[in-house]
């Protein structure tokens, strides 16, 4: 396979499934983070490569549409590729399929390169900008991840909790997948057992750190299908850290 396209097989472990026996949405995002990291290393844009320039990657936006979620002990294949740039964003797309070719999910993500000291966003270099930029049909989804609106101020507010050591990544920031897990845990067990996610869209807005106190605003849109908007907020300064929009459908099985 072309170096610009990379695929990897994953086994669905029992600890990556939820109470309904299927891969959780946050475990799916773990996989996407994992394969993006592996491929970036192969392309010469891994974490250590960027640190040589005193920079690091930040996931800014990601959008995925989900057809189904595999069950425990299944095998899946994830394929990923860079897709050029959009202004300051470096774009990366994904396909997730069963080993027999059936589709599980499609996703697109937007990344930023940030200076470690100044925290200023750096413009992607010409090589990143050219990756697959001449292959418009290689888009996983019709659009890039979008800018989301915050959950309304009158949304239901969950009980506050603290960022734990197990939430942190190697940069001592909250791992981006943890935000998805926090949202997942804000739903009732009955809801999770009786609904299937159709799409998940995320905007990452600010960092959080160990012992920050967090609350989540949850709001349901009135629509044919259940759509929920979420805002994750640090309570000490009311900083909005992350926005998520999840569309669900009733599980009739």
TORNU-707346 format. One line per 8 residues: number of its first residue (from 0); their letters; for each residue x, y, z of N, C-alpha, C. Coordinates in Angstrom, 3 decimals. Each point is the difference from the previous one (the first is absolute). Example, Ala and Ser with C-alpha at 12.3 -4.5 7.8 and 13.67 -1.06 7.14 Angstrom:
<atoms>
0 = as = 13.190/-5.690/7.800/-0.890/1.190/0.000/0.900/1.200/0.000 ~ -0.350/1.050/-0.720/0.820/1.190/0.060/-0.770/1.090/0.730
</atoms>
This chain:
<atoms>
0 = xxxxxxxx = 0.842/-1.207/0.000/-0.842/1.207/0.000/0.873/1.252/0.000 ~ -0.415/1.030/-0.693/0.675/1.281/-0.044/0.290/0.477/1.422 ~ 1.199/0.581/0.201/0.381/0.491/1.322/-0.995/1.020/0.535 ~ -0.677/0.734/-0.910/-0.932/1.023/0.445/-1.319/-0.585/0.496 ~ -0.188/-1.293/-0.183/-1.190/-0.674/0.512/0.470/-1.147/0.886 ~ -0.598/-0.111/1.140/0.483/-0.956/1.003/-1.189/-0.720/0.611 ~ 0.115/-1.317/0.171/-1.092/-0.726/0.643/0.531/-0.952/1.060 ~ -0.877/-0.334/0.926/0.387/-0.796/1.156/-1.206/-0.784/0.485
8 = xxxxxxxx = 0.233/-1.234/0.421/-1.083/-0.845/0.519/-0.047/0.103/1.524 ~ -1.212/0.075/0.519/-0.211/0.067/1.454/-0.939/-1.121/0.437 ~ 0.324/-0.622/1.121/-0.892/-0.959/0.648/-0.838/0.730/1.040 ~ -1.293/-0.274/0.042/-0.882/0.635/0.979/0.077/-0.770/1.314 ~ 0.626/0.605/0.999/0.144/-0.641/1.306/-1.223/0.268/0.866 ~ -0.215/-0.869/0.969/-1.185/0.142/0.847/0.017/1.327/0.751 ~ 1.179/0.488/0.384/0.089/1.257/0.747/-0.213/1.225/-0.882 ~ -0.157/-0.201/-1.312/-0.287/1.100/-0.920/-1.474/0.046/-0.388
16 = xxxxxxxx = -0.794/-0.874/0.587/-1.431/-0.042/-0.280/-0.784/0.563/1.172 ~ -1.255/0.371/-0.272/-0.868/0.553/1.026/-0.990/-1.036/0.505 ~ -0.979/0.441/0.792/-0.953/-0.934/0.603/-0.876/-0.722/-1.009 ~ -0.115/0.543/-1.210/-0.787/-0.651/-1.041/0.833/-0.983/-0.816 ~ 1.303/-0.117/0.321/0.865/-0.981/-0.643/0.671/0.453/-1.273 ~ -0.121/1.274/-0.360/0.599/0.534/-1.227/1.129/0.970/0.336 ~ 0.875/0.214/-0.974/1.076/0.972/0.140/-0.575/1.354/0.404 ~ 0.554/0.606/1.043/-0.488/1.310/0.421/0.507/1.080/-0.961
24 = xxxxxxxx = -0.708/1.125/-0.030/0.433/1.075/-0.886/1.353/0.562/0.445 ~ 0.276/-0.015/1.307/1.287/0.537/0.435/1.133/-0.969/-0.328 ~ -0.264/-1.303/-0.020/1.024/-0.957/-0.430/0.264/0.146/-1.496 ~ -1.042/0.273/-0.782/0.191/0.267/-1.422/0.931/1.195/-0.192 ~ -0.205/1.065/0.783/0.864/1.174/-0.118/1.418/-0.301/0.480 ~ 0.156/-0.928/0.960/1.339/-0.458/0.383/0.718/-0.595/-1.204 ~ -0.702/-0.825/-0.764/0.594/-0.606/-1.184/0.420/1.061/-1.016 ~ -0.868/0.985/-0.213/0.320/1.044/-0.978/1.229/0.789/0.434
32 = xxxxxxxx = 0.103/0.260/1.295/1.169/0.710/0.514/1.257/-0.846/-0.176 ~ -0.131/-1.304/0.261/1.141/-0.906/-0.087/0.550/-0.082/-1.418 ~ -0.878/-0.224/-0.973/0.483/-0.169/-1.368/0.510/1.318/-0.580 ~ -0.590/1.125/0.405/0.508/1.297/-0.451/1.429/0.211/0.493 ~ 0.250/-0.373/1.253/1.339/0.140/0.567/1.001/-0.889/-0.729 ~ -0.384/-1.268/-0.250/0.890/-0.928/-0.698/0.345/0.504/-1.396 ~ -1.017/0.482/-0.715/0.250/0.429/-1.377/0.837/1.272/-0.043 ~ -0.251/0.909/0.938/0.791/1.232/0.041/1.491/-0.314/0.179
40 = xxxxxxxx = 0.307/-0.991/0.820/1.397/-0.406/0.197/0.593/-0.494/-1.313 ~ -0.740/-0.829/-0.725/0.489/-0.542/-1.264/0.229/1.094/-1.037 ~ -0.772/1.073/0.088/0.131/1.104/-0.958/1.039/1.037/0.429 ~ 0.594/-0.183/1.199/0.984/0.957/0.485/-0.602/1.188/0.722 ~ -1.266/-0.147/0.428/-0.690/1.079/0.721/-0.530/-0.488/1.348 ~ 0.697/-0.947/0.603/-0.401/-0.510/1.305/0.329/0.968/1.118 ~ -0.392/-0.392/1.217/0.214/0.874/1.158/1.468/0.395/0.145 ~ 0.915/-0.968/-0.085/1.418/0.299/0.174/0.529/0.883/-1.121
48 = xxxxxxxx = -0.531/-0.197/-1.213/0.427/0.833/-1.127/-0.380/1.458/0.230 ~ -1.227/0.232/0.473/-0.442/1.375/0.236/0.725/0.627/1.178 ~ 0.336/-0.810/1.013/0.695/0.548/1.168/1.377/0.562/-0.367 ~ 0.594/-0.528/-1.062/1.289/0.535/-0.442/-0.128/1.464/-0.417 ~ -1.204/0.390/-0.416/-0.285/1.396/-0.359/-0.743/0.724/1.128 ~ -0.038/-0.638/1.170/-0.693/0.531/1.179/-1.505/0.157/-0.225 ~ -0.567/-0.880/-0.816/-1.430/0.022/-0.302/-0.660/-1.297/0.451 ~ -1.326/0.008/0.019/-0.745/-1.229/0.254/-1.345/0.073/-0.717
56 = xxxxxxxx = -0.590/-1.179/-0.243/-1.300/-0.092/-0.643/-1.120/0.245/0.994 ~ -1.062/0.654/-0.435/-1.229/0.159/0.773/-1.171/-0.377/-0.904 ~ -0.814/-0.929/0.453/-1.229/-0.318/-0.719/-1.009/1.101/0.279 ~ -0.457/0.671/-1.053/-0.917/1.122/0.164/-1.453/-0.406/-0.226 ~ -0.260/-0.768/-1.066/-1.366/-0.396/-0.334/0.006/-1.421/-0.567 ~ -1.075/-0.721/0.243/-0.165/-1.311/-0.609/-1.480/-0.287/-0.162 ~ -0.327/-0.648/-1.115/-1.394/-0.320/-0.313/-0.042/-1.416/-0.549 ~ -0.877/-0.830/0.550/-0.143/-1.364/-0.485/-1.464/-0.359/-0.182
64 = xxxxxxxx = -0.282/-0.727/-1.064/-1.318/-0.574/-0.227/0.116/-1.508/0.177 ~ -0.923/-0.578/0.754/0.107/-1.393/0.421/-1.133/-0.820/-0.609 ~ 0.366/-1.094/-0.669/-0.993/-0.906/-0.581/-0.370/-1.110/0.966 ~ 0.980/-0.503/0.739/-0.228/-1.045/0.997/1.197/-0.024/0.928 ~ -0.137/-0.671/1.127/1.117/-0.159/0.925/0.248/-1.487/0.223 ~ 1.234/-0.463/-0.188/0.297/-1.425/0.108/-0.126/-0.509/1.437 ~ -0.225/-1.299/0.117/-0.135/-0.640/1.301/1.350/-0.503/0.492 ~ 0.033/-0.323/1.267/1.197/-0.546/0.636/0.524/-1.203/-0.790
72 = xxxxxxxx = 1.315/-0.079/-0.102/0.733/-1.100/-0.635/0.001/0.086/-1.527 ~ -0.588/1.061/-0.558/0.056/0.183/-1.439/1.321/0.614/-0.428 ~ 0.227/0.022/-1.298/1.191/0.627/-0.566/-0.450/1.095/-0.971 ~ 0.708/1.115/0.022/-0.309/1.090/-0.918/1.284/0.509/-0.640 ~ -0.149/0.681/-1.118/1.138/0.609/-0.678/-0.256/1.499/-0.117 ~ 0.979/0.784/0.404/-0.090/1.457/-0.127/1.036/0.455/-1.023 ~ -0.438/0.832/-0.908/0.859/0.585/-1.022/-0.004/1.514/0.193 ~ 1.159/0.622/-0.131/0.090/1.445/0.190/0.940/0.616/-1.020
80 = xxxxxxxx = -0.189/1.282/-0.256/0.850/0.722/-0.935/-0.078/1.499/0.287 ~ 1.093/0.732/-0.203/-0.053/1.463/0.086/-0.683/0.541/-1.242 ~ -0.630/1.152/0.136/-0.762/0.582/-1.117/0.323/1.487/-0.146 ~ 1.268/0.319/-0.043/0.393/1.385/-0.213/-0.344/0.882/1.188 ~ -0.224/1.268/-0.269/-0.262/0.968/1.060/-1.185/0.881/-0.363 ~ -0.587/0.601/1.019/-1.052/1.002/-0.142/0.387/1.160/0.900 ~ 0.613/1.030/-0.600/0.552/1.117/0.766/1.038/-0.550/0.987 ~ -0.207/0.144/1.306/0.980/-0.459/0.981/-0.196/-1.458/0.403
88 = xxxxxxxx = -1.074/-0.625/-0.451/-0.298/-1.385/0.367/0.711/-0.978/-0.934 ~ 0.596/-1.032/0.575/0.437/-1.167/-0.753/-1.114/-1.040/0.108 ~ -0.454/-0.513/-1.145/-1.170/-0.869/-0.038/0.414/-1.466/-0.070 ~ -0.765/-0.854/0.680/0.231/-1.450/-0.034/-1.346/-0.703/-0.003 ~ -0.162/-0.976/-0.900/-1.249/-0.748/-0.126/0.202/-1.468/0.385 ~ -1.134/-0.679/0.229/0.034/-1.401/0.445/-1.171/-0.780/-0.609 ~ 0.227/-1.287/-0.239/-1.043/-0.973/-0.291/0.139/-1.136/1.006 ~ -1.113/-0.423/0.578/0.001/-1.123/0.936/-0.926/-1.062/-0.565
96 = xxxxxxxx = 0.523/-1.225/-0.193/-0.793/-1.066/-0.612/0.218/-1.325/0.717 ~ -0.976/-0.893/-0.153/0.213/-1.382/0.398/0.989/-0.636/-0.975 ~ 0.561/-1.145/0.369/0.974/-0.651/-0.870/-0.626/-0.485/-1.306 ~ -1.335/-0.156/-0.032/-0.663/-0.397/-1.245/-0.386/1.202/-0.867 ~ 0.396/1.202/0.419/-0.221/1.192/-0.801/-1.199/0.843/0.396 ~ -0.884/-0.517/0.844/-1.171/0.783/0.410/0.438/1.233/0.787 ~ -0.677/1.107/-0.264/0.371/1.276/0.615/-0.463/0.096/1.443 ~ 0.866/0.524/0.836/-0.313/0.282/1.407/-0.124/1.503/0.212
104 = xxxxxxxx = 0.989/0.758/-0.461/-0.022/1.452/0.218/0.919/0.695/-1.001 ~ -0.297/1.271/-0.243/0.863/0.892/-0.757/0.266/1.221/0.869 ~ 1.196/0.562/-0.100/0.318/1.143/0.859/0.958/0.945/-0.694 ~ -0.059/1.253/0.397/0.951/1.005/-0.456/0.425/0.850/1.196 ~ 1.260/0.392/0.018/0.525/0.734/1.148/0.843/1.179/-0.461 ~ 0.098/1.003/0.858/0.751/1.226/-0.280/0.974/0.229/1.152 ~ 1.291/0.105/-0.338/1.065/0.085/0.994/0.749/1.326/-0.118 ~ 0.547/0.440/1.119/0.819/1.208/0.031/1.387/-0.332/0.530
112 = xxxxxxxx = 0.990/0.726/-0.494/1.359/-0.083/0.539/0.210/1.214/0.890 ~ 0.398/-0.243/1.249/0.085/1.068/0.998/1.418/0.052/0.580 ~ 0.527/1.209/0.183/1.297/0.202/0.640/-0.109/-0.274/1.498 ~ 0.906/-0.795/0.539/-0.071/-0.410/1.412/0.121/1.172/0.958 ~ 0.784/1.003/-0.341/0.242/1.108/0.915/-1.029/1.115/-0.145 ~ -0.179/0.468/-1.216/-0.899/1.135/-0.215/-1.465/-0.405/-0.094 ~ -0.253/-1.319/-0.277/-1.359/-0.526/-0.231/-0.622/0.581/-1.272 ~ 0.808/0.585/-0.845/-0.510/0.550/-1.245/-0.127/-1.096/-1.053
120 = xxxxxxxx = -1.020/0.115/-0.823/-0.216/-0.964/-1.074/1.011/0.266/-1.111 ~ 0.614/-1.075/-0.499/0.982/0.095/-1.065/-0.628/-0.411/-1.332 ~ 0.386/0.653/-1.063/-0.544/-0.333/-1.316/0.617/-1.312/-0.486 ~ -0.832/-0.948/-0.488/0.539/-1.260/-0.533/0.972/0.257/-1.142 ~ 1.033/-0.851/-0.111/0.972/0.202/-1.063/-0.550/-0.463/-1.351 ~ 0.754/0.227/-1.045/-0.468/-0.292/-1.356/-0.246/-1.486/-0.226 ~ 0.787/-0.842/0.665/-0.179/-1.448/-0.170/-1.353/-0.431/0.526 ~ -0.365/0.434/1.201/-1.313/-0.329/0.563/-1.110/0.533/-0.890
128 = xxxxxxxx = 0.189/1.185/-0.528/-1.040/0.612/-0.832/-0.229/-0.778/-1.284 ~ 1.037/-0.677/-0.498/-0.101/-0.705/-1.276/-0.502/-1.431/0.151 ~ 0.042/-0.568/1.203/-0.392/-1.397/0.165/-1.424/-0.233/-0.501 ~ -0.140/-0.751/-1.062/-1.303/-0.400/-0.547/-0.899/1.177/-0.371 ~ 0.557/1.203/-0.076/-0.833/1.173/-0.300/-0.545/-0.043/-1.422 ~ 0.617/-0.834/-0.865/-0.463/-0.106/-1.379/-0.965/-1.164/-0.202 ~ -0.478/-0.567/1.103/-0.908/-1.141/-0.073/-1.312/0.326/0.710 ~ -0.815/0.905/-0.571/-1.218/0.421/0.697/-0.985/-1.138/0.243
136 = xxxxxxxx = 0.068/-1.061/-0.816/-0.926/-1.112/0.195/0.385/-0.877/1.190 ~ 1.182/0.259/0.574/0.458/-0.780/1.144/-0.531/0.543/1.324 ~ -1.065/0.772/-0.036/-0.612/0.498/1.233/-0.850/-1.098/0.623 ~ 0.158/-0.212/1.293/-0.814/-1.010/0.676/-1.447/0.450/0.124 ~ -0.206/1.293/0.247/-1.336/0.558/0.189/-0.173/1.236/-0.874 ~ -1.247/0.371/-0.303/-0.215/1.141/-0.907/0.513/1.334/0.526 ~ 0.131/0.122/1.303/0.458/1.278/0.567/1.034/-0.241/1.084 ~ 0.767/1.053/0.315/0.935/-0.056/1.115/-0.748/0.162/1.321
144 = xxxxxxxx = 0.658/-0.327/1.076/-0.573/0.254/1.325/-0.285/1.487/0.134 ~ -1.168/0.341/0.552/-0.459/1.386/0.020/0.207/0.656/1.364 ~ -0.148/1.323/0.021/-0.019/0.742/1.254/-1.382/-0.149/0.628 ~ -0.046/-0.464/1.256/-1.253/-0.261/0.692/-0.397/1.166/0.889 ~ -1.298/0.122/0.235/-0.517/0.962/0.965/0.028/-0.624/1.395 ~ 0.149/0.806/1.052/-0.019/-0.552/1.362/-1.390/-0.486/0.377 ~ -0.048/-0.875/0.973/-1.296/-0.383/0.555/-0.643/1.243/0.605 ~ -1.325/0.135/-0.090/-0.683/1.183/0.552/0.291/0.190/1.486
152 = xxxxxxxx = -0.024/1.248/0.429/0.310/0.317/1.403/-0.966/-0.642/0.978 ~ -1.221/-0.284/-0.426/-0.982/-0.600/0.895/0.012/-1.527/-0.073 ~ 1.084/-0.590/-0.530/0.107/-1.455/-0.113/0.106/-0.649/1.376 ~ -0.320/-1.288/0.031/0.161/-0.781/1.225/1.469/-0.091/0.345 ~ 0.346/0.323/1.240/1.385/0.019/0.459/0.272/-1.213/0.872 ~ 1.021/-0.792/-0.361/0.319/-1.178/0.796/0.737/0.398/1.277 ~ 0.097/-0.943/0.916/0.785/0.209/1.215/1.467/0.181/-0.370 ~ 0.672/0.912/0.687/1.408/0.283/-0.293/0.884/-1.174/0.425
160 = xxxxxxxx = 1.117/-0.157/-0.722/0.982/-1.038/0.335/1.378/0.534/-0.339 ~ 1.033/-0.701/0.444/1.370/0.466/-0.195/0.733/-0.833/-1.049 ~ 0.928/0.647/-0.717/0.878/-0.714/-0.919/0.945/-0.872/0.817 ~ 0.043/-1.291/-0.336/0.813/-0.962/0.733/1.312/-0.273/-0.741 ~ 0.938/-0.634/0.698/1.278/-0.356/-0.618/-0.223/-0.873/-1.234 ~ -0.951/-0.916/0.077/-0.268/-0.914/-1.115/-0.591/0.701/-1.215 ~ -0.392/1.274/0.138/-0.533/0.774/-1.127/1.096/0.665/-0.826 ~ 1.234/0.007/0.503/1.056/0.810/-0.599/0.754/-0.736/-1.098
168 = xxxxxxxx = 0.521/0.794/-0.971/0.861/-0.561/-1.032/1.455/0.332/0.315 ~ 0.896/-0.294/-0.954/1.425/0.176/0.227/0.384/1.472/0.162 ~ -0.857/0.916/-0.458/0.253/1.439/0.158/-0.599/0.569/1.282 ~ -0.550/-0.870/0.848/-0.655/0.375/1.258/-1.265/0.818/-0.229 ~ -0.601/-0.154/-1.184/-1.318/0.552/-0.301/-1.000/-1.149/0.014 ~ -1.271/0.316/0.131/-1.017/-1.033/-0.107/0.029/-0.586/-1.406 ~ 0.095/-1.324/-0.088/-0.028/-0.682/-1.288/-1.303/0.316/-0.718 ~ 0.067/0.255/-1.312/-1.201/0.450/-0.707/-1.128/-1.022/0.024
176 = xxxxxxxx = 0.315/-1.294/0.089/-1.050/-1.017/0.030/-0.746/0.011/1.333 ~ 0.642/0.479/1.053/-0.659/0.048/1.319/-1.240/0.893/-0.020 ~ 0.021/1.052/-0.813/-1.171/0.863/-0.093/-1.197/-0.783/-0.546 ~ 0.263/-0.875/-0.969/-1.071/-0.833/-0.547/-0.523/-0.954/1.071 ~ 0.905/-0.580/0.773/-0.401/-0.919/1.064/-0.833/0.714/1.061 ~ 0.399/1.214/0.362/-0.786/0.760/0.982/-1.419/0.234/-0.497 ~ -0.126/0.342/-1.275/-1.332/0.212/-0.566/-0.797/-1.297/0.004 ~ 0.614/-1.072/-0.425/-0.657/-1.316/-0.017/-0.547/-0.339/1.387
184 = xxxxxxxx = 0.796/0.277/1.033/-0.411/-0.311/1.374/-1.090/0.934/0.523 ~ -0.257/1.094/-0.719/-1.046/0.923/0.456/-1.399/-0.466/-0.404 ~ -0.081/-0.994/-0.892/-1.295/-0.569/-0.391/-0.432/-1.051/1.018 ~ -1.286/-0.270/0.032/-0.501/-1.056/0.888/0.300/-1.365/-0.606 ~ 0.062/-1.010/0.840/0.230/-1.362/-0.473/-1.124/-0.439/-0.937 ~ -1.224/0.368/0.327/-1.136/-0.377/-0.830/0.144/0.586/-1.405 ~ 0.445/1.248/-0.089/0.169/0.632/-1.309/1.062/-0.737/-0.806 ~ 1.149/-0.269/0.603/1.095/-0.666/-0.708/-0.415/-1.386/-0.473
192 = xxxxxxxx = -0.765/-0.712/0.813/-0.421/-1.353/-0.357/-1.006/-0.002/-1.147 ~ -0.665/1.118/-0.228/-1.092/0.032/-0.970/0.228/0.940/-1.176 ~ 1.216/0.523/-0.137/0.300/0.908/-1.109/1.358/-0.321/-0.617 ~ 0.115/0.337/-1.287/1.216/-0.222/-0.777/0.484/1.348/-0.543 ~ 1.295/0.328/0.153/0.483/1.274/-0.541/0.078/-0.033/-1.520 ~ -0.481/1.047/-0.638/0.063/0.139/-1.460/1.143/0.912/-0.434 ~ 0.282/1.026/0.791/1.108/0.899/-0.317/0.484/0.675/1.274 ~ 1.275/0.336/-0.004/0.618/0.724/1.120/0.889/1.079/-0.605
200 = xxxxxxxx = -0.178/1.235/0.463/0.823/1.119/-0.470/0.540/0.744/1.211 ~ 1.285/0.322/-0.033/0.662/0.566/1.174/0.836/1.207/-0.395 ~ -0.051/1.049/0.819/0.929/1.134/-0.060/0.775/0.044/1.310 ~ 1.323/-0.040/-0.088/0.845/0.180/1.185/0.424/1.461/0.070 ~ -0.257/0.640/1.138/0.155/1.450/0.098/1.128/0.442/0.927 ~ 0.228/-0.735/1.084/1.011/0.411/0.979/0.480/-1.224/0.768 ~ 1.155/0.135/0.628/0.586/-1.104/0.759/-0.613/-0.089/1.388 ~ 0.017/-1.196/0.563/-0.270/-0.150/1.435/1.114/-0.845/0.602
208 = xxxxxxxx = 0.162/0.137/1.307/1.141/-0.600/0.675/-0.456/-0.731/1.268 ~ 0.951/-0.675/0.601/-0.283/-0.769/1.215/-0.670/0.859/1.075 ~ -1.056/-0.539/0.575/-0.744/0.590/1.115/-0.890/1.172/-0.393 ~ -0.061/0.355/-1.293/-1.006/0.972/-0.429/-1.390/-0.560/0.301 ~ -0.909/0.872/0.401/-1.376/-0.415/0.261/-0.830/0.236/-1.256 ~ -0.742/-1.037/-0.393/-0.682/-0.030/-1.286/-1.498/-0.183/0.198 ~ -0.785/0.664/-0.840/-1.431/-0.293/-0.077/-0.398/-0.083/-1.470 ~ -1.118/-0.668/-0.266/-0.448/-0.238/-1.368/-1.414/0.536/-0.174
216 = xxxxxxxx = -0.196/0.802/-1.049/-1.329/0.476/-0.364/-0.555/-0.909/-1.102 ~ -1.194/-0.528/0.207/-0.632/-0.916/-0.943/-1.340/0.572/-0.448 ~ -0.230/0.018/-1.325/-1.249/0.532/-0.521/-0.449/-0.832/-1.195 ~ -1.275/-0.370/-0.034/-0.550/-0.780/-1.094/-0.711/0.913/-0.999 ~ 0.309/-0.174/-1.285/-0.723/0.712/-1.048/-1.306/-0.722/-0.300 ~ -0.988/0.766/-0.405/-1.269/-0.592/-0.396/0.075/-0.334/-1.484 ~ 0.057/-1.285/-0.309/0.226/-0.419/-1.375/-0.570/-1.394/-0.193 ~ -0.062/-0.417/-1.248/-0.482/-1.349/-0.299/0.867/-1.041/0.684
224 = xxxxxxxx = 1.310/0.219/-0.037/0.935/-0.874/0.694/0.558/0.750/1.202 ~ 0.406/-0.732/1.018/0.491/0.629/1.222/1.380/0.597/-0.238 ~ 0.115/1.309/0.163/1.260/0.708/-0.138/0.270/0.738/1.308 ~ 1.185/-0.233/0.567/0.374/0.625/1.259/1.227/0.877/-0.206 ~ -0.050/1.211/0.571/1.145/0.899/0.030/0.577/0.017/1.407 ~ 1.320/-0.060/0.075/0.689/-0.041/1.293/1.113/1.038/0.026 ~ 0.160/0.647/1.121/1.149/0.876/0.247/0.678/-0.450/1.280 ~ 1.313/-0.186/-0.061/0.783/-0.351/1.183/0.700/1.266/0.485
232 = xxxxxxxx = -0.192/0.321/1.274/0.432/1.297/0.537/0.858/-0.205/1.247 ~ 1.082/0.793/0.108/0.782/0.048/1.241/-0.669/1.022/0.912 ~ -0.395/-0.423/1.176/-0.846/0.839/0.848/0.754/1.158/0.646 ~ 1.316/-0.134/0.187/0.737/1.042/0.732/0.013/1.332/-0.747 ~ 0.040/-0.052/-1.342/0.023/1.237/-0.789/-1.061/0.003/-1.099 ~ -0.873/-1.001/0.026/-1.105/-0.125/-0.966/0.508/-0.113/-1.442 ~ 1.189/-0.570/-0.173/0.556/-0.201/-1.331/-0.632/-1.222/-0.657 ~ -0.498/0.177/-1.218/-0.551/-1.126/-0.749/1.163/-0.752/-0.646
240 = xxxxxxxx = 0.105/-1.277/0.308/1.124/-0.812/-0.445/-0.286/-0.769/-1.281 ~ -1.260/-0.382/-0.183/-0.332/-0.902/-1.090/-1.491/0.064/-0.293 ~ -0.362/-0.148/-1.286/-1.401/-0.089/-0.411/-0.199/-1.300/-0.772 ~ -1.086/-0.685/0.278/-0.329/-1.237/-0.708/-1.447/0.023/-0.449 ~ -0.236/-0.535/-1.177/-1.349/-0.220/-0.501/-0.108/-1.479/-0.361 ~ -0.960/-0.682/0.591/-0.193/-1.429/-0.267/-1.424/-0.223/-0.476 ~ -0.111/-0.718/-1.114/-1.312/-0.401/-0.512/-0.193/-1.484/0.288 ~ -1.142/-0.353/0.565/-0.297/-1.370/0.375/-1.258/-0.474/-0.721
248 = xxxxx = -0.140/-1.318/-0.120/-1.269/-0.580/-0.451/-0.413/-1.110/0.960 ~ -1.270/-0.260/0.053/-0.544/-1.032/0.866/0.488/-1.372/-0.470 ~ 0.434/-0.817/0.947/0.413/-1.362/-0.293/-1.245/-0.890/0.085 ~ -0.441/-0.537/-1.126/-1.232/-0.782/-0.027/0.259/-1.504/0.141 ~ 1.277/-0.354/0.178/0.314/-1.425/0.127/-0.391/-0.511/1.384
</atoms>
